[in-house]
């Protein structure tokens, strides 16, 4: 794919497609879709051909290049797909109810090495329904207030429990920052049970609506550990509870700062111990300079 290509081409290196939507719907199990650098403008909502464990699909960027999609990217049925380096920011023709990026009705998928930013909507990245996914090594940041109080999130996970597949998904090694009217991650929204997530080794900063992670409305069985949390809204812990939690979520071995505490333990959220309040002493890239904190968060060994 290339911004200078044509969707009437054959998708080869000499005749690339022009739009990401065309590339996604044309890629077959076992194939790799390469996206060249440049700007793409498109609001995408497509169903793709599912891969398998023996024929996965890889979407990656050309080495040394940086593509950016201005718009939304919703992909359905992306079983055994990996999206590597796909950067997305807000575009035209979208509403505050449009989640900017979603992988829907999919299992065994991965989103990695990307930058997502600038959403004027409910979420920059929406998770669910689906299972056995991994969201890692991304920079997800800077949402803009567009909905009601505390309703514009960096990540919103509504993925269901009870699928019997041995784990919903993992969110790890990300930087999740600057959500003034929403959570860094909101987990909830399914009264029959929502969660089963592992959230570990992430760095959170300045998510003020009202906290870096909030569990609510059916959230259950989430593990939250080895994260760095800094700057929740005044008067709040970094991990908070709200309305209708189910049981089984635990926060342990995290570092918090610029908040009243690390975790608001109570019904639905247990403090598993080892949570510390320490100043990470971040540099400009959110790397902690405090030696006690360097074993936590995005850059931990």
N, C-alpha and C positions, 0 to 999 in steps of 0.2 A: 504494500500500500504506500501511496505517496500523494501529497496534496496536488502534485502536478500530473497525477494519473487520470484514468478514466474508468468509470464503472462498466464500460463496454469492453474493456480489456479482458485478458484471461488470467490476471492475477500473478503473472510471472514477474521476474525481476526486470525484464525488458518491457513489460506491458502491465504495470501495477494498477490496482483499483484505486479510486480516489476517495471513497468514503468508508469510514469504519464499519458502518452498518452493512455495506455490501461485503466487506471482508469477513465479518463475523458469520453471516448467513451462508457464505460460500465455502467456509473451511470445513473439511471432513475429519472424522476421527483419525488420529494418528498424524495429522498434519501440523505444521507450524505456520502461523500468520505473522509476518514481519511488518512492523509499522515504521516507516521512515519519519524523520523529524519534520517539524512544521506545525502549522495550525490547521485544525479540522473543526468545522462548525456544523453541528448536526445534533438533533434530539432523537436519540435511538431507543427503541423499545422493540426488541427482536427475540425470537425463539431460535436457538441454534441446535445443531446436531450434537447430541450427547457423545462424549468420548467414553472410554472404558479403561479399566486398569491396564489392559494390554495395548490400548490404542488411545492414549491421552492426547489432548489438544493443548498447544502452547501458543499464546499470543505474547510476542515480545517486541521490543524496539530494536531498530538497527543499531549496532555498536557505535557508541559515541554520539548518538543523536537524541533529540528530545522532542517527541510529539506532544501536543496539548490538544485535547478535545474541549471546545467551548460549547457546552450544552449539557444534556443528561445522557446517561448510559445505563439502560436497563436490559439485562440479559436473562432469559428464561431457559431452563433446561441444560445448564452448563455443567453437566456431570463430568468430572475428571478434566476440567479445564483449569489452566493456570494463566493469569493475567499478570505479566511481568513488565513493570515500567510504564503502565498506561496512566497518564496524567490527565486529570479532568478538573475544569473550573466552570463557573456559572456562565451561561450564555443567554441569548435572547429567546423569547417565546415560551418562557417557563413561568410557572406560578409558585406561590409560596407552599402549596401542597405537594409539589414535585420533589421527591427525594432525588438527589442528584445522581447517585450511583446505587444500583441494586443488582444483586445476583439472586434470582428468584426461582424457587422450586428446583433447587440444584443440590447435589451432594458431591463430596470429594473434590472441592474446588479450592483455589488459592488466589488471593490478591496480594501482590508483593511489589516492593521497590517503586511505589508511585507517590505522587503528590496530589492530594485532593484539597481544594480550597475555594473559598469565596461563595459558598452556597447562601442563597436568600430563601431558605426553605426548611422543612421539618428536619432534614438530615442530609449531611454530605454523603454518608454511606449507610444504607439500610441493609440489615441482615435478617433474612427469613422470608418465607419458610425455607428450610434446608438443614443439612447436617454434615458433619465431618468436613468442615471448612477451616481454612487458615487465613488470617489477615495479619500480615507481618511486614516489618521493615518499611513502613509508610510514614509520610508526614501529612497529617490530616489536621487542618487548621483554618481559623478565621472564618467563622460563620457570621451572618448578619441578621439582626433582629427583624423578623418578618411575620411572625405568628404571635399567639398569645404569650403571656408571661411564662418564661422558661420552656419554650417549645421549639427551639432551633438548635439541634444537636450536631455534634461532629459525627457520632455513630449512634444509630438507634437499632437495637437488637430486639426483635419481636419473635425470634425463631422459637418453634414449638418444642416442648418436651414430649417424651413418650413414644419416640420413634423406634426405640429398641436397637439402635445402631451403635451404642457404646460411646456416646459423646457428641454433643452438638457442634462445638467448634472451639478454636483457639484464637485469641487476639494477643499478639506478642511482638515486642521489639519495635513498637511504633512511638512516634511523638504525636501527641494529641493535645492541641493548644488553641486558646483564644476563642472561646464560645461564650460571648457575653450574655446571651439569652437562652442558654441551653446547657446540657451536660456534655462532658467529654464523651462518655458513653451512657446512654440510657438503656437499661435492660428491663423490659416489661411490656405490657399491652396485650397479654393473653391470659384471661382469667383461669383457663384450664391448666396453665403451667407454661412458663416461658423462661428459657435460660439454658442451664446445663453447660454454660460457657466456662472456659479457663481464660482468665485475663492476667497475664504475667509479663514482667520485664518490659513494661511500657513506661514512658515518661509523660506525665500530664502536667499542664500548666495553664492557669488563668481560664478555667471553665467555670463560669459564674452563675449558671442557671439551674440549680444553685450550687452544684458540686461537680467534682471531676468524674465520679461515677454515681449514678443513682439507680437503686433497685425499686421497682414499683409494679403494681397491678399484675400479679401472678408470677413474678420473678422467683425462681427457685434453683437450688443446686448449682450455684455459681462459685467457682474458686477464684479468689483475687489475691495474688501474692507477688512479691518482689518488684512491685511498682514504686515509682517515685510520684508523689502527688504534691503539687504546690499551688496554692492560692485558689481556694474555693470562695464562694460568696461570704461576706462577713457574717459571722455567727453560725456557720455550718462546718461540719466535718468534711473531709475529702470524699468519703464514701457514705452516702446517705440512704435512708429508707423513706418510702412514701406509699401508703395506700395499698392494702391488699396483697402483701407479700405471702408467698408460701415458704416452706421450710427448706433448710439445707445449704444456704449460702454462707460462705466463710471468707473473712478477710484476715490474712496473717502475713507477717514478715514484710510489711510495706514501710516506706518512709513517707511522712507527711510534713508539710510546712505551710505557713501562712494560712492557718485554719484553726478551728477550735480543737480538732483532734483528727486522727486518721480515719476511724470508722465509727459510725453511729450504731453501735451494737444494740440489738433488741430483737423482738420477734421477727424472724425471717432472715436475720443477719447476725452471725456469731463472730465475735472477736477471737480468732484462733491463737492470739499471742504473737509477740515479736514485732508488733507495730511500734514505730519510733517517730518522734517529732525531732527532726534535725534539719538544719539549713543546708540544702545541697550545694550552695555556692555555684550556681550555674554560670557557665561561660555563654557566649552569644549563640552557641549551637546546642544549648541545653545539656552540655556535658558537665556532670558534677565535679567540682574541684575539691569538695570535702572528701577526704579519703575514706571516711566511714560510710559514705553513701555510694561509692563507686561500684559496689557489688549489687546495686539495684538499678532498675530502669533500662532504658533503650541500649545503653552502651556497656552494660555489665559484661564481664567475661562469660 
